[in-house]
Amino acid sequence: MEVEKDNATIDEGLYSRQLYVLGHEAMKKMSTSNVLIIGLKGLGIEIAKNVVLAGVKSVTLYDPAPVEVKDLATQFFLTKEDIGKPRDQISRPRLAELNAYVPINVLEGELSNDKLKQFKVVVATGVSLEKQLEINDFTHANGIHFISAELHGLFASAFCDFGKGFSVVDVTGEEALSGMIAEISTDEGDAIVTCLDETRHGLEDGDHVTFTEIKGMETLNGCEPRKVKVLGPYTFSIGSTAGLGTYIGGGLFQQVKMPKSIDFLSLRESLQKPEFLITDFGKFDRPAQLHIGFQALHAFAAKHKREPRPRCLEDAKEVFAIAQELNEKAAEKTELDEKLIHELSFQAVGDLSPMVAVIGGTIAQEVLKACSGKFHPIFQWLYFDSLESLPTTVTLTEESCKPIGSRYDGQIAVFGREFHERITNYREFLVGAGAIGCEMLKNWAMMGLGTGPKGQINITDMDTIEKSNLNRQFLFRPADVGKLKSHCAAEAVSKMNPEMTGHIRAFEERVGVESENIYDDDFFANLDGVTNALDNLDARKYMDRRCVYFRKSLLESGTLGTKGNVQVVVPHVTESYSSSQDPPETSIPLCTLKNFPNAIEHTIQWARDAFEGYFKQPAENVNLYLSQPNYIEGLLKDKGNSTATLTSIQEYLVNNKPLSFEECIAWARQQFEIQFNNNIKQLLFNFPKDSVTSSGTLFWSPPKRAPSPLIFDVNDPTHLEFIITAANLHAFNYGLKGETNPDLFRQVLSNVKVATFEPKQGVKIQVNESETLPEDESDQNELQQLISSLPAPSTLAGYRLHTADFEKDDDTNFHIDFITATSNLRAANYGITPADRHRTKFIAGRIIPAIATTTAMVTGLVCLELYKLVDNRTKIDDFKNGFVNLALPFFGFSEPIAAPKFKYHEVEWTLWDRFDIHEDMTLQQFIQYFKDKHELDVAMVSTGVSMLYTSFMPQAKKQDRLRMKFSELVENVSRKATPPHVKAFTVEIMCYDRDGEDVEVPYTRIQFRD
């Protein structure tokens, strides 16, 4: 679906995930912004790629320099055949394939000020400092946003200047907070707002809020936003409320995002007065030194017309001397580390794909900020390095790092030829070829990972490509929609780097127990490590278990909008991925959903449940009744649901089976009356609006909101939308042709009669989660009558209902439209502010927001850790887990958590340890082995769900099993043949130590086949 907003078209199918990161307003501003990118080596093209995927108005390229072989190190759109041709002309058509909505142009001729005027944002990459100053002097004076960035091996620098008075409309991008008020006291000058104890307000000092539904201080309702001072998790002050009366009750607060104005200095000014964004608090002193060091590199290049040579000490000493001179002239001097500046010089010509990804993703997000005003920009300098990624197991010399005329010269300049060969001979398994997987493969192709004689990349993904993938899974094109991701991704990166051909294998089988015959012992034995690019927790945990079992490293990462995380799992060093996990999501109490909603999230979930209850579950029940011979017998064993299920089958198969679409309309009208009128009246009959609790307080006190029934109005768009969508979905269940013409609906609805509501006595309603209602006991006579009323399945041979399986991304199936209308009608019942279709789809579809910039950045960080794994590091402080939020922007790094240690006797062990037995011994030998070798008395032995042995087992059975070898014992107990691909059993034991105490020990691996 395309949404037209102020002449800006947003394709919600293409941008579905990104819209939940940026929102329509920011996307609209972006789609009217022209961007110029100067410099199209790896960093420039990475920025361009991410900006094009994001959907700006147009991107113009400027880099007429000819392609060189060294450009292939990171410029993934170039091939050997392009050498000698202009970079911008070659890159334009390939960049244009990414997004049909973004025209790609090439700036012809000289880069003049007149040409710069047409752009909202100008990005300069790999440009001399002199040229940066020249461009920025003009852009700063003319209100054009300017960004510059450059890379030198494992070092990066970036600068932002968005001019004077740049307005940030939303600093964090987090959803505005809201909550219910319990009290507003005015005892001591400032008014203190106390929120309900159920949830923390989440506000911070300096936030602004406004109010609604307050009684007694009505002047606060809809007031100008008031600044907050946080007093505690449930309290905050809002300044004086003198003269506004006395608070009586009720009220909601709503956070208001206030714009922030920022004044940027020009590049010329900021060189002398730098403001740094700290990217690693463990390197707090680095930015000031690198600020001088990067200027020294520019001075060296200007003097010699070249960059310092790799590992050339002579050049490095000159760069350091220049840095010292610059430091002496600086307004604020800093203490320079000679070794650091030397390393910067050594890596000056280095060009690394992971660094390109990290900085390219980060700077692309800055471009989007400049276009939209969404999120806080970098203010104003960013310096980043990953020196810890340098190898420790090879000696780097000028000879080993000099260029050899290879596409990998940019990597060899940093790591040397010997380490580069290790990279090419690495063997990695990539699980997932979605957004992260595509970016990872691109980085690996540029690095040459797995391209050596012994190298191998394995990739698997069972999914096919969808249109919405194209916005951030950049290896895919519109023609690939419907094809398998793994195969398309493998083919795409083989074109990027032909040396990948023959070294990359694409699988399409999901990782799991069912595919262990494919990803078996031999498969894992031939791996050096695993990289996850998954989008679900179960698969992540499964791969984590496999990596622990096979003792392979695991690189784990994920994104959520502008947030991203990286975790490194190193055998025998760190904890595993599953060792720690996020707390479970808070669930909505059932009584809140059914009768006492107070937030739009509650009504959306209720509507989502209603969709299942109307259009999926009843159809499934009917089909099971018609297809399973013993369905009724099995159902009667479920005493709690049998009556409800049989009633549902009767309703959908007999009573309300429509023969025409008009009957579907009538059915939908009846459902409106039941859900939004009758049920509400029944609730108010049980609990009138003025009813009080046993403690004397009003029953309808916060967080409960007293509802009001809705009177159907065919001219109300939401009322009619419910009827249209419900009728069409009901018709779908029965294979009837639907209709959306409002005139037809009005005509039919004018003749529909609804019964007058009569309240029922004795209806029990659950008021809180701790309250339990008496279970409905099925009346046997009623059950038999229901069963007798059903047609025999044999009379409806082949007849089936169509089940509506929820699908959020099909705009023609009425699913999201029904849930939106239903949720908003429910919200109208309870006086809750409704939500638009976009927000409803986000919540009901449990959509994970995503944007290409974060994905690129995170995969770059993963690959910086991969360099360390190739180096066979074993020190935990060599590695870094990372968390980033490009919106703030924030970068946080910490060393991984060490694997927890356990102990039996004098032996310390971790989750990476186990007992390895390499023979198919008998159970008796197994027990004796632990007694003799480890002084452990085995009391219980199990594998999987099979209990093989217990000390209290009957003697005859025990003796029988003790004689068996494990291969026979496991098959005997499990009553299943061991699959031929299984070479070993994982055996858990419970045992006693030499003192007779229970003791925890590692598991045992018994290899019974070679």
N, C-alpha and C positions, 0 to 999 in steps of 0.2 A: 504494500500500500504506500502511495506517495502522498505526503502532506504538504500542501502549498502554504507558505508563510512569508508574506512580504516579498514575493517574487523569488523566494528561496525554496527549492524543492528538496525534500528529505525523503529518501527511499528507506522506509522503516524495515523493509525486508533485508536490505543490505546492511543497514546501520543498527540493527535491532539491539545488539549487546552494547554498542558504543553509546547509544542514546541514553542508556541508564547510567552512564558515567558522566556525560556532558550535559544532557538535557536538550530540549528543542531550542531554547533561546541561544545557547552557546553554539549549537550546530548551525542555527540560522546566521549568526554573525560570522562563523567560519566560512559558510558558503557564499559570503559576499567579500571575502578577503583574498587578495592576490599576494602570492609569496614568491620572492626571488631567492634562488639558492646559487651562491657563487662557490665554485670548487666542487668537482664531481668525482673525487677519489672515493674511497670506501665510506668515509664519514659523511660526505655530502650526499651520496646516493642513499645511505641509510636514513638520513633525515628526510630526504625527499620521499622515499618509499613510505615512511610512516605518516607523513603529512598528506600524501596523496590518498592513502587508505582512509585517513580520518575524514577527508571530504572538504577541503578548502575550495574556494572558487576556482583558482587556477594556480599552477606552479610553473614558473619560468626558470630555465636553467641557463647558467653561464659558465662555461669552461671550454674555450675553443682549443685548449692544448691537446696535442696528439696523445692517444693511448700508448702507454709503455707496458712492457711485460710485467713490471713490478706492480702495476695497478691491479693486476689479477689477484693480488694477495687478499684484497678486501672488496673490490668493486664487482659485486656478484652479477651485474648485468653485462659484463664485458667478456669477450673470448679472445683467443689468440688471433683470430681472423680480423679483429678490430684494431690491432696494433697499427699505429700511424694515423688513424682517423680521429676527428675531433670528439672529445669525450661527450660533449653535450648533444651533438647530433646523433651519436650512436645510442646514448642513453634514453633519448626522448621517446621513441616508439615503444621501447620495452617498459618504461615507466608508465606509459599511457595505458598499457594492458591491465594495470591494477585496478583502475576505477574509471568507468566510462563517464562519470559525472564531473571529472576534473580534467579540463584541458591542460595539456603539457606543451609549453612553448620553449623556443630557444631564443635568447637575446642575441641579436646579430650586431656585429661591429664593436666599437669601443664601449666600455662601461662608463657612460657619462651621467652627470647629475640629472639631466633632462629625462633620461631613461629610468632613473631610480624613482622619480616622482610618482610613477603609476602603481607603486607597490605599497602595501600596508606593512609588510614585514620583509626585511632583507637579512639573509643568513650568509655569513662568510665562513668558509671552512678552508683551513690550510693556506690562508692568505697572509702575506707579509704584514708585519705590524704597521709599517708605513702606509700600506694600502688600507688596512683596517681603519687607521686614524682618518685618512682622507674620506673614506666612505661614511664613517660615523659622524664626522663634523657636519656633513650635509644632512644625514638622516636625523640627527639630534635637533638640528635647527629647523627641520621641516616636518616634525611630528611623525616620522617614520620609525617604526620599531626595528631595532638592530640587535642581532645576535652573532657572536663569533665563537668558533670552537676549533681546537686543533688537538692532534694526537701525536705523541712521540713514544712508540712502544707501549710500555705499561704506564705511561704518564698522560694525563689529559688536562686540558684547560678550557674553560668556557666563560663567556662574558655576556651579560644582558643589559641593554639600555632601551627601556620603553618610554623614555621621555619624562617630562614634568607632569605631575598630576595624573599619572596612570591609575585608572579606577579598576579595582578588583571587586567584582560584584559578589563573588562567593569565595572566601579565602580557603576553606577546607573542602568544600564539595560534599560534606556529610549532610545527611538528611536533617532538616530542622527538627529540633526536639519539641516535645509537647508533654503535658501532664495535667493531672487533676489536682485541684487545690483543696486542702482540708481546712486551712485557717489563714487569715491575714490579720496580724496583730500590729497595733500602732502604739505600743506602750512607750517606746523609747525613740522618739524622733523618726528614724527610718522605719518604713513599713517592712515587716518580716513575713514572707510568704512561706507557709509550711505545706508541703505536698503530702499526698497519701503515702502511707508507709509501704505500700506494695512495690513501688518502683522508685529508684533514685532519679532525681531530675536531670543529672548529667551535664548541667550548665557549668561554665567557667567564668571567672571574673572578667568583666568587660563585654560579656554577651548581652544581647538586648531581647526583651520579651514584650509581648502585648497580651491582652486578656479578653476573654469572652465568658458569658453566662454567669458572671458574678452577681450575687444578690446582696444588696445593702451598700455596695460601693460601685453602683452602676456606671459612674463616670470613668472608671478604669476600663470598662468594656470598649474595645476599639480605640483605646488611647494611643497617643504617639508612643513608639517603642521606648521602654524604660531600661536603663542600664542596670545590670545585675552585679551584685557582690555576693559571692557564695559564702554561706555561713556553715554549711554542712551538707551531707548527701541528700537531705530532704528539705533544707531551708535555704532561702536566699533573700536578700533585701533589695528593694527597688526605689529607695529614696523616700522622700516625704509624701504622705497622702493626706496631709492636713486639709480639712474642709471637705473631704470626699465622703464623709459619713462613716457609719460603722458596718463592718462586715457581718453579714447574716449567714451566708452559706454558698456552696456551689463554686463554680468557676473553673476555667481551664486557662493554662498559660501556653503560649506558642512562641517559640524562638523566632526571631526575625533576623535574617542575614543582612547585616549592614555593610554597605560598600566601604572599601578601604582605599585611600588615595596614597600613592607612592611616588616620590620624586627620585628619578634616576639621574645620576651624573653621567656625562659623556665619557667615552673611553679615555680621552685625553686627560680629563679631570680625575677619573677613577684610577688611572695608573698610579697617581700620586696619593690618592686617598681611598685605597681599596677596602671594600666590605666583602668578607668571605662567608660563603656557606660551607660549614664544616661537614664533610662527607664521611669522616671516620674520626671519632673522638679519641681513638688510640693514637692518632697522628695529629694532635692538635697544633703542633708547631710547623707542620709541613706547608700549609697554604702560603704563609708569608715567604718562606724560602723559595717555593716553586714560582711565586709571583715574580721574584727577581730572576730565578733561573730561566723561565720561559722568555723573559725580555733579553737575557743574555744569549739565548739561542738565536733569537731574531737578529741581534746585533752581529753575531758571528756569521749568520747566513748573508746578511747585507754586505759584510766586509769581504767574504770569500766567494760569494755567489754559489754556495753549496751548504748543505748541512754537515755537521761534524760526522766523521766516519765511525762506523761501528767499532766499539772497544778500542778506539784510538786514544791513547793516553795523552798524546801531544795536543790533540784537538780539545780534549776534556779539560786540560790544564788552562788552555786559553779561554774556554767558556767560563771556567771558575774565576779567572782573573777579571773577565768582563763583569761577571756577577758581583765581584767585590767592589769594582768601580761604581756600578749602579747602586749598590747598597749604600755606599758612602754618600751618594747624592740624594738618597731617598729621604722623604720627610720623616719617616720612622724607620730606623735601622733595625735589622733583624740579624740574629746569629746564624751564619751560614754553615751548613754541614758539607764539607768538601766532598765527602764520599757520595752524598746525595746528588750534588750538582754534577759530579763526574758521571754518575749512573744516568742522569738525564741526558748528558751529552752522548754517552755510549749508545743510547737507544733513540737518538734523534731521528734516524731514518726508519725506525721500526714501525711496522704497520700490522696490527693484530685485529683479526675479526672480532674476538670477544670485546675488546676495548671499543671498537667501532659500534658494536651493539649496545654496550652500556651507555656511551655518550650520545650515540645517535638516537636511542630511545628517549633519553633525558631531554635532549635539545629539541627533538620533535615536539615533545610535550610543551616546552617553552614557546614554540611557535604557535601552538594552539592556544596557549594562555594569552599571547600577544594579540591573536585574532579575536578572542572571545571575552577576555576579562575573567574567565572562569579559572579559579585556583590561584594560589600565590606564586608569583614568579621568583626565579633565582635572583637574589639581591646581594651583590651584582656579579661576584666572581665565584666560580666553582673550580676547585682543583681536586683531582682524583688520581690515585695511583694504586697499583697492585704489585708492588715490588716483591711481596711475599710469594708471587707466582713464579719468580725466577728459579731455575733448577738449582738444586744443591748437590746433585750427584754427577755433574759434568763440570769441566773447567772451561770457562768462556774466554776466548782469546780473540785478538784482532783477526787472526787467520781463520779461526773457526766461524766467525760471524760475518766475514766479508761476502758481498754479493756474488752469485754464481750465474746470474742471468736466468734465474728461475722465477716462476710465479710465487714462490714462497720466500723470496728474498726479504720481504718485510718481517717475516717470522724468524728467519735465520739470523737476521741482524740482532734480534733480542735473545734468542735461545741457542743459537749455534746449530751447526749441521748435525752433530751427534744427537742432540735432543730432538731436533726436527725429525730425524729418522725414527726415533722412539714413537713420536706422535703418529707417524704414518703407519707404523706396525701395531698400533693399538687395536684392540677388538672390543667393541662396545655394543650394547643392546639398548635401543631406544624404544620405550614402550609408549606408544601414542604418536600420532602424526597430525594432531590438531594445531592450534595456534602456537603453543610452546614447541611442539615437535617440528613444525615447519622452520621456525627460527633456529632451533638447535641444529637441524640438518644443514641449513645455510651456513651457519658458523663452522660446522665440521667440514663442509666441503671446502671452504676458504682456508681452513687450517690444514687440510690434507689428511684429516684423521682417518685412519684405516685404509689409506691408499697404497701402503707399502706392500712388499711381497707377502708378509705375514698378516697384514691388516684386514679388518672386516668390520662392516657396520651391518647390524641386523635391526630391522624395524618392523613393528607390527601395529596394526590398527584395523579393527573390524568394521569401522564406520565408513559410510559413503559421504561424498562432498555435497553440502547443501548451499543454497544461495547465501545464507547469512554467514557462512564460513569465509566468504571471499573478502570480507572487510578486514580480517586480521590473520588469515592463514594464506600468506602471500605467495606460496608456491602454486596455488591453484588459480585457475582462470574459469570464466563462465562456461567454456566448453567442457570443463571437467566435472560439472555438476552431475551427480548420480554415479560417478566412478569411485573406486576404492581409494581412500586417502593414502594408504601406505604405498601402493604401486605408483600413484601419481607423484607423490613426494619423492620417491626414489628416482623416478625418471627425470623430474625437474632438477634435482641437485646433480645428477649425472651430466646434464647439459651444462650446468654452471661450471663444473669441474670434471672434464671427461675422465680424469684419473680415478674417479669414483666408480666408473663402469667396471663391473666384474668384482667389485669389493663391497657392494651393498645388496643385501637380500631383503625382500619385502614379504612379510607374512600378513595374513588377514585373520588369524585366529586370536580370539580374546585370551589374555593370560588368565589362568585359573586351573583348578584341579582337573577340569575336563580336557585341558590341552597339555598336560604334563607328559604325554607321549610325544609331543612335538618339542616343547621346551624341556628336554629331559636332562639327565645327568651329563651326557656327552655335550649337549648344547651349552650348558653352563660351564662345563670344564674348559671350553674353548673361548670363554669370555674373560676380559680383564675387568669389566665393570658394567653397571646398568645405570641408565638415566631414565627417570620417570618423566613422562609428559602427559599425565593422566588428569581426568576431571572428576574422579569419584574416589571416595575414601576406601571402599572395600578393595578395589584393585591396587591402590597404593599399599595397603596393609599386606595384601597377598604378596606383592613383589618384594616388600620389605622382608617378609618371612623367608622367601626364596633366597634373597641375598644373604641373610644371616646363615641359612642352612648351607649354602654353597660358598660362604665367606667371600663374597664379592662386594666391592664398593657400590654405593648407591648415591646418586645425585638426585635430590628431590627439590621440586620448585612448584610454585603456584601463583596465580594472580587473582585479584578481586578489584576490578576497576583500576584505579591508579596505584593500588597497593600490590606489592609483590614480596615473596619470600623465597629464600634459598636455604636448603639444609644439606649438609654433607655427612654421609654415613661411611665410616672407615672401619674395616674389619679389625677387631681386637683393640680399637682405639676409642671410638665414640659409642654412644648409645645408638639404638636403632630408631628408625622413624616411628615405630609403634610404641617406643618406650614412654613417650609423652603424647598427649593429645589435647585438643581444645575441649572446654567443657561443653556438654550437650546443649543444643538450642532449647530455650525455654518454650514449653508448649502452652497453648491456650487452654485453660480449664474447660471441660465439657459444658458445665453449667453456664459459663460465660458465653460460649458459642451459641447454646440453645436458647437462652432466655435473657441474658444480661450483657450484651455487647456494649462496649464504651469507646471503641476505636475502629477506624475503617479496616484495619487488619482483621478484626474479628468478623466483620460482615463479609469480607472477601473470602475468608476461609469457610464461612457458613455457606456462601454461594457456591464455592468450589465443591463442598460436600453435597449441596443440593443437585449440582450437575451429575455427580456420581449416582445419587439416589434416585434421580429421575430417568436418566438416559443410559446408564451403564449397568448398574447392579441388577435392576429388574429384568433387563434384557438377558443378562447372563443367567439369572435364575430360571427364566423361562426356557432358555436353550438347554440348560442342564436337566430340567424336568423332562424335556422332550427327547433328550439324547441318552441319558443314563438310566439303565433299567432299574436300578435299586436306589434311585435318588430319594424317593419319599422315605424309605426305611432309614437311610442315613440321616436325613433331615430331622426325623422324629427323635433321634438320639440327642440332638441339640435343643434341649428343652427351652432355652432362653430365646431362641430366634425362630423356632419352627412356625409359630402362628404368624409372625410378621412376614416371614418369607412366603408362606403359602398364600397369605392375603395379597401380597405383591404379585405373585404369579396369577392369582385369580383376576386381579385388577387389569393386568397387562394382557392376559390371554382371553379373558371372557368379558368382564364388565365394561371396560373402557377401550376395547379394541376398535380403533377407528377404521372406517371404510372409505373416508374421504378426507381431504385436507381441511374442509370446513369443520369437521368433527375435531380435528387437532386444534383448531382455533378455539373452539368451545372448551375443550379440555384445558388449554392454557389459561383461559379466563377463569375457570373454576380454581385452578392452582393459585392464581393471583389472590382470589378471595380467601382461600384457605390460609395462605402463608402470611399475607400482609394485612389482613383484616380479622378473620375469625380467630386465628391463633393468638393474636395480640389482645383481642377482646377477652379471650379465655384467661390469658395471663393477668390482665387487669381485674378480671372477676375474682381470681384467686388472691391477687395482691393489689387492691385499689390504690390509687395514687396517694391517698391520705392515710394509708395503713401504717401502723407502727409496730416495732419489734417488741419482744418481751422486756427489753431494757428501756423502752419508752422513746427510742429514736425512730425517725421516719424510715420505713423499709426502703423507700426509693432514695437512699442517700448515696453519695459517691462511694465506690465507683459505679454503682448502679444508676442507670438512666431510665427514667420512666418513659415507656413507649406510648405511641398514639397510633391507632389503626389508620390505614390509608383507604380513602374512598376512590374507587377506580374512575379514572378520567381518560377517555380515549384520546383526548387532545393533549395529554401530558406525554412528551416524547419518551420519558423513561418507562412509563406505564405501557405505552404501545410497543416499545422495544422489547420489553419482557415478553409480551404476547407473541410478537413476530418470531423471536428467537426460540422461545419454548415450543411454539407450534411447529416450527421447521425441524427442530431436533426430535420432537415426538413423531413427526412424519417420517423422519429418517429411520427411526427404530422399526417402523413398519413398512419401509420401502415405498412410501408414498411420495409423490412429487410435491415439493414445497413451493412457496410463493412469498414475495416480499412487498407486493403492491398494497400500500396503506388503505386504499379505497376498498379493496376486498375485505380487509380486516375490519374496517369500520362498518361495512355492510353486515358482515356475519355477527359482529359483536353487538349490534343493535338488537339482535333477536335472541341473544343468550340470556337466559334467566338464571339467577343465582338465588339459592335458598337463604332465607333470613336466619341469622345466627341465633342460636339458643345456647347459653352457657351450660356446661356440664358440671354436675355435682361430683365431688369426690376425686377430681383429677389431681394427681400428685405431681409436683414440680420440684426438681432438685434446686436448692438455693445456693449451696456451696459444695465444694469438692469432698469435704469430709462427711457430708450427709449421704446416707445410702437409702435408696428407695426400695421398698419390698419388690422382690422379683415377681414378674407376671407368671403365674402358673397356668400353663396351657390347659384349657378345658377340653377334655377328650372328645366330648360331643361336638364342640365347635371345630376341633381339628378334623374330625371325621366328615362333618358337613362341608368344610373347605375342600377336603380331598375329593369328596363325591361330586362337588360342583365343577371340578376340573375335567376337561375333555381328555380322554385316554390318548396318550402319545401316539398310539398306533393309528388314530384317526387323523393325525396331522403329520404324517410321514414326510420328512424333508422340509417341513416348515420351520423357519428360524427367524428370530428378530435380529436386527442389525444393532450391534453394540457400539455406542459412541465412546471410543477411547480418546481421552483428552489429548488434544494437540494444539499447542499454543501458537504455532507459527503459521497456521493456515488461516488466512483472513476471510475465507469464504465458508468456513464450516460452522459458524455461529457460536463456537465454544466460548471464546473470550467475550463476545458481545452479550451472550446470555449471562455469564458470570458478572460482567460489569453492570448490566441492568438490575440483576437480582441483588447484588451487593448494595447498589445505591438505593434501591427500594427499601431494603432492610435498614440502611443508614437513615433514610427518611423516617422510618418508624421510630427510631431512637434519637433523632435530632443530631446525628453525626454528620460531619462535613463529608460529602461524597468524593469519590476519586474518579479521575478520567480513565479512559480505556488503557492508556499507556501505563499508568501506575498500577491499575488492576492486573494487567498482563504480567507486570514485573513480579507482583506478590503471588498471584495465583499460579503462575508458571515457574515460580522459584528460579527465576532467571539470574544467572551469575553475570554481573556487569563485566565487560571486557573491552580493552582498547589496545591497539597494536603497539603503542609506545611502551607500555609497561611490559608487555610480552618480550619485546626486543631487549629491553634493559635487563630483565631477569635472566634471560638465556645467556646474555653476556657474562653476568656474574657466575652462572653455573660453569661456563667454559673456563673462566679464570681459576675455578677450583679444580676443573678437570686437568689443567696443566700440572697441578700439584700431585694429583693421583698418578699421572703418567710418570712423575718423578719419584713415585713410591715413597712418599712422605709417611712418617709414622708418629711425628710429634703433633699432639693435639692443637698446640697453639700456632701451628702453621696454617691451619684451616680456618675458614670464616663462614659462619651462618650469617645470612643477611636479611634485613627487612627494610623495604623502601616504600615511601609514599610520595609519588611524583607530584601530587597535588599541593603538598605543604611548602616546599619539598623537604623530605626527611630521608636520611640514610643512617641506618644503624647496623653495626656489625659486632659479632661476638664469637668467641671460639666455641666450638661444639661442646656439648655436655659429655663428659667421659662415661664410658660404660660402667654402670654400677657393679660393685664387686661383692661377691658372696664368698662363703668359706665353709668347708667341711674339714675336720681335722686341722692340719696345717696348710691345706691347699686353698689358695684363692682362685676364684673363677668368675667369669662374666658370661653374658648371654652368647658370646662368640665361642665359648668352650663347649666341648662335649667329649664323651667317651667314644672312641672309634674302634670297632671290632671288625676285622677283615676276614671273617669266616662264618660259615653257616653252622654255628655251634648249637648244641642242645640247650634247652632251658636249664637243665641241671648244671651243665658246664658254665652257662651264663651266670647263674647264682654263685657258683663256686669261684668264678673269675673275680667277682666283686669282693668276695670274702678274702681271697688270697692276696689280690693285688692292691685293693683299696681299703681293706678292713671295714667293709660295709655289709650289713646283713639286709638282703633284699626281702621286703615283705609284700611288695605288690609290683606287678609288671603289666604294662598296657601299651598298645599301639593304636593311635587314632581313637575310635570309639570301642575298640575291642579290649576287654579285660582278659589278659592271657594267664595271669597267675595271682593268687592271693594266699597268704600263709594260712588263712582259715578255711581254705577250700576243702571240700570232702577229700579224704585221703586217696580214694581210688582215682578220682579225677586228677588230683594233684600228681600222683605217680604216673598216670598215663601221659600227662602233659610234660612232665620233667624229662621223659625219654625222647620227646620229639625235638627235631631241629626246628629252628625258627621258621624256615620257609614252609614246613609242613604245619607247624603250630598256628601260624597266622591264618592260613587258608582254612584250617580245621575250625578255628573259633569264629572267624568272620563269615565262613561258608561261601567264600568267593575266591575265585582263582586270582592269583597275583598277576597283574598285567605284565607282559614281557618286557616293557620298557623300564619297569621298576627294578632297580639294582640293590636297593637298600631299604631297611625299615627304620623308622624313627621310633624309638622305644623310650617310654617314660618309666622311671622306677621310683617307688617310695621305699626308703630304707632307714636303718638305724646305724648310728656311728658306733665307735668302739666302746662308748659309755652307755649304749642302749637308748640314746635320745634320737627323736625324729630329726632328720637333717635333710636340707634341700641340696640336691646335687644336679649337675648338668644332665641333659638327655643323652641317650646313647644312639649311635648310628651303627647298625649291623649291616655290613655289605655282604650279601649272600650270593651275588652274581658279579662276574667280572665285566 
